[in-house]
């Protein structure tokens, strides 16, 4: 934090970089906060065009009076805020904001409904009344009695024919190499290594740009279909890293999950937080001071399987509307269930006629189940059940002149990345005591990705076509050619065989019966479906509810926040 003689105050957190050399020099010679003061005086609101990297900034200008605050383009850092008498309370966590007198820690029906829909809290929604959080690439401008939240940057996706593919591939590797060089400056860097494209790329570039083999950290699961340690080992051998491995057990889950649930200042239901924590803890025990994570590549270069699946459905949307609605849809919906391949045609049409982005949620538990069967009537009457859908549609439609693929990816930037994956990794690294950075989300890498045409990012059903071609000769063929997996936890499967884990989960679900928002019959049915039905699918919802219960019963997190709640008399 820095304060000028006229009372102007600037605070900045994260790993910011300045585009102008004079500002970067000032940040190095004095502090990033002094550079922020200078940028505000010279550029005003346009200062966000001068700062890159991951950051959260806040400026208090008592002369106007005014509060100007914002977060980086990809939402790697976070800012929560609430209007209070005489100003704004704000901080890097929702927990720091609700400490302000007069704000309530009681979860709202809207917040709980959004959590159960998304399994996390998507910006600008918070679980606490009156509290909001900034979306990625947005800023808050508070003056007099007016608070405005606006985007300062929107991506401009370009579909023009790109240059020579080999040259573009070399340019991408150079961009990524520079991002890793800039972000590895720490006494002892290390890298997450799952064996996927992104973590392998980051680990490989770290090995290439450091004098000694860097440590890498990998998590495995002794459960069929969940363990990818083989690919992590292939990457570690290929790049000659110092490989560190740990196999998570059901006993680890029982021991760690209450700690993890309580460490988040809002309920958080991504089960891969647990392996992320054990990976970060292993790194901290090895003396690593900063971890490099690979998050972001799938959302920049089209690596999620749903992108290819939705591309198949988009063919239907290109048919003339009279043909679709007047002939084909009525025919398809009359096909009886169990009619062999004809049933597949019916299911295809039933999904294809749902427009994006709604179609992305057809797997969602709340899509398949009537809200009246899940929630108590009084709770449901206090909730706008369309709000999650409206939020998705707003974000999906925000980029101008973007393809369906790029709109899906932009939606993922705001929610899958900023509100889910980045919160998961950042919080678990904080809990373990290590710093974390995301080279894939470097501003220059993001900008480079905008110039790759959609049909090169995703060619037919081949995910990340351009990226895979660009990494030929650098990544092992086995990693380039492997099927998309993930970092999921075999929670639902383990519950069947591990009594302490099953007891922890079912006790949490039974405790939720007394909270007044879920129907007891729904909880009983969920337990029965998990026990007798598809363990993995229903296990996800069991996990989401268990994490909510453990969060509700956890003491308020006392983890230090980079910026405590403040009130400005702007």
N, C-alpha and C positions, 0 to 999 in steps of 0.2 A: 504494500500500500504506500502511496505517496501523497503528500499534501502540499499545495502551493501556498505562497504568502497570502493570496487573495481568498483562501478558504477552499479552493477547488480540490476535491479528493478523488483519487483514482485507485482502483484495486483490480488486479488481474491474477488469475490462477490458471494452471495447466502448463502447456508447453508451447507458448506462442512464438511465432517468428514474424518479423516485419519485412514487408516487401521493399520499402525504401531504405537505402543504405544508412541514411542519417538516423532513422528511427532504430534500426538494428544496432547501430553503434551506440546510441544512447542507452538502449536496453542492456548492452554488455557492460558499458562503463559505469552506469548508475544502477538502473533496475528496469524490468519490464514496465513497472507502474509509472516511472518517469517518462518512458517512451509513450505510454498511453496518454499521459497528460499532454505531451507535445502534440500527439496525433489529434486529440480532441480540439485543442486550440487552433490547429491549422486546417483540419478537415471537417470538424463538426460531425454530423451524422454519417458522413462518408468515411469515417475512420475505419469502418469494417472492411473497406476495400484494401486497407493497408496492412491488416493483420491476418496471418495465416496460422496453420497448425491447429491444435486443440486448445480452446481457451474459454473462459467465462470472464467477462469484464463488467465493471460497474463504475460509473462516474457520477459524483454528487456535485452539482453546480449551484452553490447557494446564491449566486448573484441573480439567477433567472427567476425563481429557483427551479431546479430540474434534476431528475434521475434518468440517466441513460445506461442501459444494461443490455448485454447480448451474449449469445453463445456461438460457437464455431459452426461452419457450414454443414458438418455431418453430425452434429450433436454429440461429439465425444465428451464434452463437459455439459453440465446441467445447471439450470438456474430456476429456482422456485420463488414465487412471490405471492403476496396478498395485499390488497388495499386495506389500510388501517387508518384510523382517525389521524389526520395530519400528514399522511405520507404513505410509504410502502415498506412492508417488511419483506426482506429477500435473503436468500442464502442458496448454497449449492445443494442442499437437501431439503425435502419437505419437512423433515424432523426439526431442522434448525429454524424454519419459519414458524411452525406452530408453537414454538417456545415463546413467541411474542404474546404478551398479556392480552387476553380477550379472544384469542383464537382457540378453536376446539380440536382436541385429538381424537374425537369420536368419528369413526368412518361414516361417510354419507351413503345413502342407498345408491345414488348415481355412481359413486366411486366403486362400491362393491360390485355393481352390475357390470361396469366396464372391466373390472378385474376378471370376473368370471367369463366375460366374453373374450377378452384378449389374453388372459393369464398374466397380465401386467397392467400398468396404468399408462395409457398412451397420452402424450402431450396433446393438448394443454390440460388434460384431466388430472386431478389429484384425488386421492381418497379422502382428503380433509376439506371441510367446508371453507369456501372462500379462497383456497389456495389453488394456484395454477402453475404450470411450468412451461417454459418457452420451448417451442419447437426448434429443431435444427435450423440454422441460418436465419433466425428471427431476433429482433431486438425489442426492448420495452422502452418507451419514451413517456415519462411521467412529468407533467407540468401543470401547475395550479390544481384544478379538480379533474383533470383529464389524464387518463392512462391509455396509451395506444400501443398495440402490439402489431408489428409489421415484419414482413420478410425483407432482408437487405440483399438477398441473393436467391435467384432461381436458376436451375440448370437450363442451358440452351443445348438440347440434344441436336446433333447434326447427322443427317442421313446421306449426305453427299458421298459420292464414290471416294473411298480413301486412296491414299497413295500406294506405292509399292508395299506389298504385304511384308516382305522380309525387312525392309527398312522400318516399317511401323513396328514390327516385332522387336527390332533392336532398340528403337526409341522407347518402347514400353519397359524393356529390361533396364535401360539407363535411368528412366524415371524412378523405377522401384529401387534400384541400387542407390540413387541419390537420397531417396526417402529413408532407407535403412541407415545410411551413413549419418544423416542429420539427426536421427532419433536414437542411435546407439551410444551417444556420448554420455557415458556413465562409467564409474569405476569397474563394474562387473556386469555386463549385459548378458541376458539369456533369452531363450525363445521357447514359446509353446510349440510343440510338434505333434500334431495328430496324425500326420501322414497324408493329409489332404493337399490339394493344390496350393492353397494360400500359405498355410503354416510351413510347408516344405519350401516354398519360394522364399519366405522371409528368413527361415533358418539357413537356407543355402546362401543367400546374399549376406547374411550376418557372418557366416563362416568365410565368405570370400573377402570381406572387408575388414576383418580383424586379424591381428598377427597370430593369435593363439586360437586353437579350436574352441568355439564357444559352447557353453553347456546348453543342451536342449532337454525339455521335460515333456514326458508322454504319460498318458493315463490309459490303462486297459481295464477290461471287464471280463471276468471268467463266466461268460454267458454267450451261447451261440447267437450269431447275428449282430452282436454289439461290439465285438473287439476288433480294433483296427491297428493293434500294436505291430502287426507284420509290416504295414506300410510305413509306420513311424521308424521302424528299424531299417527299412530300405533307404529312407531319406537320410537317416543318421549315418549309415555306412557310406552312402554316396557322397555326402558332404563332409565326412570325417568330423562330426561333432562329438562332444562329450555327452553321450546319451545317458539320461536318467529316466527310470521307469518306476511306475507304481501301479499296482492292481487294486482298485477300489473293491471293497467287500460289502455285503449287507450290514455287517457290524459297523463299518465306517459310516454308513448312512444313518443308522440308529444314533450313533454318537454325535454326528456333526450336524444333522439336519435342523435341530432346534436352534443351534448357534447361527446357522446360515439364515434361517427364516427371520430371526430377530435382528440380524445385522442390517437388513434393508429397512429403510424408513417408511416404505409403503409395501404392501403385500406384493410378492414376486414369485411367479409360478413356473419359471423355466428350470426344469430338473437338471439341465447341464451346468447349473451353477455349482452343483456339488463336485463333479470332476474338475471344474475350473478352480475351485478352492483347493483341492488336494494338489493340483498341479502347481499353483502359485505357492502353496505352503512348502512343497518340496523344493522349489526354487529359493525361497527365503532361507530355508535350512542349509542350502548349499552356498549361501552368501551372495546370491544374486541381488543386485540393487534395482535393476529395471528389466522388465520382461517385454519382449516384442511379440505382439499377437498378430495373427493373420486375418482377423475379421474384416469383412468388407468386399473381398474379391467377388463373391457370388453375386452381390447386389450391384456391382459396377460392371461386370462382364458376363452376366446372365448364366449363373451357375446353379440356380435352384430348379429342381425338377418341375415345380408348378409352372414355370415359364413355358417349358416345352408342352406341357399338358394343355395349358390355356391356349397355346398357339393352334392346337388341333381344333379346339372349340371355336376359335375365331374364324375358321373356314366357313362354319355355319353362318356366322354373322354377315359374311360377304355375299351370301345368296340373296337374290331379290326378295324384299319383304313380302310381296304378294305370294310368291312361291312358298316361302317358309310358313307364313301364318295362314295362308288360305288352303294349302294342300298338304305339305309335308308334316307339319306339327300335328294337325288333327289325325293323320294316318298313324304317325308314330305313337301317339299317346293312347291309341286304341289297342296296341299290341299287348296281349296278356303277359303277365309275369310268368317266367319259366318257359318261354318260347324259344329257348336256345339263342342263336346269334341274333334273332330278331329282338330279343329282350335287351341285348347290348345296344342295338340301334335305338330302342326306346330310351334307355338310360343316357345315351349320348345326347339325344335331342333334349331331354329334360334338363340336362346341365347346360347345353350349348345355348339354349334360349334365355338363360339368366345372364344379364349383362355384367361386364366388369365394372367395378371391382367386387360386386356382390358374389360372383361365382367363386372367388377365392375362398369364401367362407363356407362352402358346401360341406366341408369336413367338420365344421365347428359343432360342438356338442349342443350349443344353444340354437343352432340351425335345425337340427334334427328333432329336438325336444321342444314341446310347447312350453313357453315360459310359465303358463299357469300350472303345469305339472311339476315345475321345479321350485317356484318361489311362492312364498306366502302372499295372499291377496293384498294385505296392507302394505307390504314391501313393494309389490309390483305397482300399486297405485301411485307410489311416490317416484317412479322411475319412468323416464322417457326411453322406451325400448328401441326406438329408432336412432337414438343418439350415436351409438357406435357405427351404425351404417352411414349416417350422415357425415361423420368425421372421416371415414374411409373415402367416401365419394369426393369430399372436398379436397383431400390431399391428392387423390388419384387424378383429379381433373386440373390440378394447379399448373403443371408445366404446359406452356403453349406449344402447339404444333408437334406434339410428341407421339411416337408410335405406341401401340398397346403394350409392347414389351417395355419400353422406357417408362411408361406411366406405372406399370407394375413395379418396376425397380425403384422408381422415386417413392412410391408408397412404402416400399421396404426400407428405403433410406430413413424415412421418418419414423417408422414403427418397428420393423424387425431389427434394424440396426440401433438407431438412437435410443429407443425405448426398451429394447429387449437385450440384444447381444452385447452392446457396449456397456449397458448398466450391469449386466451379469458379470462380465470380465472385470470391469473397473472396481466394482464393489468387492468381489472376491479377492482381488489383489490387495485392496486396502485392508481387508480383514486379515490377510496373510502377512501384510507388512512389506509389500514390494510395489514399486511404481510400474506402470504399464503404458505403452504407446502402441499406435496402430498405423504402421507404415503404409498399408494399403489405402488408407484414407487421407494420405497426404494431398493437399490441395492440387498440386500439379498432376498427380496420378488421376484424381477425380476429373480434372479438366481434360486430360488426355482421353479418358474413357468416353467423354461426351462426343468425341469425334469418330468413334467406331460405329459404323452403320448397324442397325438392328440385325440385318441378315448376316452380318459377320460375327456379332456377339453370339447369336443362336442360329446355327445353320440346320434347318430341318429339326430333328430331334437331338442333335449334338449340342449339348450344353457347352458354353464357354469356348466356342470354336476358335475365335481369334486368339484368345489367351493360350489355349493349348498349343496352337501352331507356333505362337511366339516363344513358348517355353521348351520347344523341341531342342534337344541337345543340352539343355540346362537341367531340367528335371528328369528323373528316371522315367523310362517309358511306362513302367508298372504303375506309377502314380498318375501320369497323364491319362492312361487308358482305364483306370479303375472306375467303377461305378460310384456315383455320389452316395455318401453315407451320412455322417453327422457325428455329433458328440453326445448322443442321447444316453440316458441312464436306464438300465433294465429294471426299473423300479417295479412295474406291474408284474413282471415275471418273477422277480425275487420274492415278492410278497407271498406267493403261493407256497414257497418252501421254507421261508424264514419267519418263524413265529414272532420273535421280538419286533421285526419290521412290520409285520401284519398287525400286531397289537398296537404299535405306535400309530399307524395309519387309521385303523378302525376306531381307536379311542378318540382321535381328532375328529373324525366324521361324526361320531356320536355326540361329542361336545357341541358341535355346530347345531344340533337339534334345538338347543336352548337359546340360540342367538336371534331367532325371530325373523330370519329372512329366507331360509330354505325349508321346504316342506319336509317333515320327518319321513313321509312315505317315499320321497325322492331319495333320501339318504339310504334308507333300507334297500330300495331297488338298486341303487348304484353298488352297494356292497354285494348284493346277490349277483348282479351282472358281472362284476369283477371276479367273483369267486367261481361262477359257473360259465361265464361267457368268454369274450376276447380279453385276456388279461392285460395285454399291452395297451389296447385302445382305452379301455375303461380305467386302467391304471394311471393314465395321464390325468384324468379328471380327479381320481382319488388323490394324486399328488398335489394338484392345484388346490383342492379343498383342505388337505392336510397343511400345506404351507400357509394358507389363510388362517386356519385355526391357531397354528403355532405363532404366527405373527400377532394375532389378536391377544394372545396370552403372554407374549414376551414383554419384558420391561422395555421402556423407551431406549432406543439405541443411544449409547453414549460415545460412539465413535466420533473422533474430532472431524468437523467439517472445515473445508478450506475457508469458508466465509460464514460466520455466524449471522443469525437474523439481525437485521438492522432496521431502524426506522428513520426515514429522512423527512425533514420538514420542507420538502421541495414545494 
